[in-house]
Amino acid sequence: MAKNERIPLKSDQLAEDLTAFNNLQELKDYKPRLEEYSMEMVTAAKNKIDLALRNMEQTEKRLKEFRQMHIAAEWEFHNIILGCKEQVIGQYGSDSNEIQALGLKKKSDYKAPKRKSSGKPKAA
């Protein structure tokens, strides 16, 4: 029957199948020789699609909610760490080894600003 059942059907193929299913429901005297193609089996397979789609949509919605919760938790953590760094600077000073442990530079590690030369050569 199908070539590769591990990939989803193309949307136009599924649309054709749904149209065929709807038209098949209109055939009141449809009685296949093989039970696997009975109206009950076709309807059950269609219901599986509907259920799987609803489950996927709910799962995607929950995934988005969890992703937003994760992002909010990361920002909360980040902001708390920034506050902790400020507290360490306030408690230990801006030139302490403790602020280096938090990934900050000591005040003395920054180079002092140098004066710009005026562009005139010095007289000798």
Number of C-alpha atoms within 10 A of each C-alpha: 4 6 6 8 8 7 7 8 12 8 9 9 10 12 12 11 13 13 12 12 15 11 10 14 14 10 10 7 8 11 11 10 8 7 10 10 12 14 17 11 12 15 14 12 12 15 12 12 12 12 12 12 12 12 12 12 12 12 12 12 12 12 12 12 12 12 12 12 12 12 12 12 12 12 12 12 12 12 12 12 13 13 12 13 17 14 13 16 17 10 12 12 15 18 15 17 13 17 21 12 9 13 9 15 15 16 12 10 8 8 7 7 6 6 6 6 7 7 6 6 7 6 4 3
